[in-house]
Amino acid sequence: MTERTALLRIAPELLLFLPASRREPQRPIVTDGSSTLGHHVESAGVPLTEVGPMTAGGRAVTPAYVPRPGDVLEVAAVPRPQALPEERFLLDVHLGTLARRLRLLGLDTAYHNDMDDPSLVAQANAERRVLLTQDRGLLRRRALWLGAYVRGSRPDDQLRDLLERFAPPLRPWTRCTACNGELVAVSKGEVAPLLEAGTQRNYDAYGRCRECGQVYWHGAHGGRLDEIVESARRWAAG
């Protein structure tokens, strides 16, 4: 380091956000007397939504701290599980499969396949939902109250990442996977006009969405859904 630099140390869990050619755990930064620690972290490629405790010379600091020459700055990842005021989520347009799985587990999950970034931020803020995305630029929007980066390319990995990060209470089979409405138990007679004859013969337990009216029963496709639910319960249990 020179007399105008500080040393920025980034936790190993956050290195995935750095360009592949620059994934060193520490780097010198120029201290100009005005740029904040949060600015330096984001300039390196790490969204602040993914950052936990930060220190300067062992002292706890905030992203608004202005580094001084000679500082050793430690940037940790957000602790897991991360506490939330409420377990309410909003997913961007690229995470439709994950949205359906979260609803399957009974988590309050809003999703639209045609919503632009400003609208996502507006809904997340208005409804106090955590915005889940793999778009780092979206997470860096100053207006966003709370967001989280979803790790993994496969829905199974994404779901496990979210359950490990937030540890939300699970209530499987209580939400509509189509619209997020709550399911209520109904008799076969109440929904008989909506069922195929074979379904009526083979199944007796039904649920219906309060919002959209979609009818559910544990049919032939239930085995795969059972696997998702049981895997989620194991992940949630650690």
N, C-alpha and C positions, 0 to 999 in steps of 0.2 A: 504494500500500500504506500501511496505517497502522502504528503501532508494535507492533501485535499480530498482524500478518499476515506471511505468506510468499508467494512467487510460485511457483505450480506450472505447469510447462511440460510438455505432453504431446506426444509425437512424432506427426506427421501420420498415420502408419500406424495409430495407436490411436484416432483421433478417431471412427471408425465406431461405437465402443462408447458414445459419449456421446449423450445425447438430442439430437435434431435441432435443437432450439431453443438448445442450449448447446454447440455444437461449436467453441468457441474454443480455439486451441492453448495459451493460457495463461489462468490465473485466480488471483485471490488466495484464500488459505485462512487461516482463523483458527488461530493456534497457541495451544493450550490447555495445553501442557506434558505432555500424556499421550497424545493421539492420534498414532498412528504414520503414517509416510509411506504404508505399505501401506494403512492404513485410509482415508486421503484419496484414494488412487488408486482403490480399490474403490468408495468413496462417489461418485466421479465417474462410475462405470460400467464401469471397465476391470478385467477379471479379472487377477489377478496371474500367471496362467499365460501371459499374452500380453506380459508386461513383461520387458525385458532390463535392461541396466545403468541404475542410478539414481545421481544425484549431488546433492550439496548444496554450492553454492558451488564447484563443480568437484571436490569430493572424493567418491570412491566411497562410497556408503552402501547399507545393506540396507533391506528393507521395514520392519524394526523401528526404524529411525531416527525419533526424535521431532523434527519440524521446530521451528526457532527463529525468532523474529521477524527479518525481513529476509532469510531464506534464499531463494535462488533454486534451485528444485528441478527437475532435468531428469529426465524419465522416457522412456527409449527403448523401442522395441519389441524383442521377443526376436530375437536375431540369427538369420539364415538362412544356411546350413542349421544347424538346431539339433541338436547332438550328443545321442544317446540311448545309454543302457547297452546296450539291445537294441531291435531294431525289432519290437516286439510291440504290437499295438493292440487296443482294445476300443471298439466303436461303440455309440452309444445307439440306441433303437428307431426313430428317424427317419432313419437313414442306411443303410438296407438295401442300396440300389443301390451306394453307395460301398463298402460291405463286400464285395460280390461282386466289384467291380472290383479292390480291393486283393488279394483272394484270387487272382483271375485273374493278377495280376502276381507271385504267389508270396510275398506278405507274410502273416505270421502274424497273422490277423485274427479275433478273437472277436466274435460278434454274436448277440443274442437279440431277438426281436420282442416280448417280453413281460416284460422285466426292469425293475423300478422303480429309482429313483435310489440308494437305499441299497445295493441288491444290485450295481449297477454299480460303485459305489465299492469295495465289498468285493472284487469280483473283480479290478478293476484293481490294487488294493493287493496282493492275495494272489499274483497272477501277474505282477506288475510290468509291466503293460500301460499304454500311454498311452491315457487315455480321451479319445476324440474325440467332440465334441458341438457343437451350436449353442445349447445351453442355458447361458446365462451363470451362472444360479443354481447349476447342477451344478458348474461349474468353481470356484465360490467355496466349496465345501464344504471345511472345514478338514481333514477326514480324508483327502482325496484326495492321493495322493503325486505324481501328475503327470497333467496333462490338456492339451488344446489345443482352441482354438476352430476350427471348420471354416468357412472363408469360401466364399461362393458359394451360389447357389440351385440350380444345375444340377449333376448328377453330374460332367460334364466339368470344370467350374470347381472343384468340390470336390477332385477327384482331383489336378488340377494344383497346387492350393494345398498339399495334403499332400506331394506329391513335392518341391515347391520348399522347403517348410519343413524336412523331415527328410532329404531325399536318401537314402532307403533303397536298398540294393542290390536289384535286380529279378531275379526268377527266374520268368518267365512260364510258365504251363502246368504248374506243379508242385504246385498245391494245388486241392483240391475247392472249387468255388464254393458248394456247398451247406452243407458242414459244416466246412471249413477243414482237413480231413485231408490228408495228403501223398498224391500220386499216384505210382503205380508202373506201369511198362510191363507189359502183358500180351499174350499171343498171342490171335489171333482165336478159336482153339479153346477157350481158357479161359473166354471170355465169350459164346461163340456162343449158349448157351441163353437169354441175356438180350437178344439182338438181333433186330430185325425182319429179314425175309429181304432186303429192299432194302438195309438197312445192311450186311449181311454181303457182299452182292455188290459194293458200291461202295467200301468202306473196308477197309483192312488194318491200320492202326496204331491201337492202343487203349491207354488208361490206365485204371486203376481206383483208387478211393480206399481207402486202408488202413483207414479208420475206418468209413465207411458203405456201402462197396461200390459206390457210383455209378460207372458206366462212362462214359468220355469218348472221343470221336473228333472229328476235325476235319471236321465236316459242313457242311451248307449254311449254317448260322448262323455259320460261322467267319470270314466276311469282316468282319462288324462287330466281332467280337472282335479280329481282327488289327488293325483300325484303332485300337482302344483301346490295344492293346499298343504299336503303333508310335508313337502320340502320346505315350504315357507315356515311352517310351525317348527321344524328342526332348526332352521336358520335363526328364527326369532329366539329360540331357546339357547342359542350359542353353540 
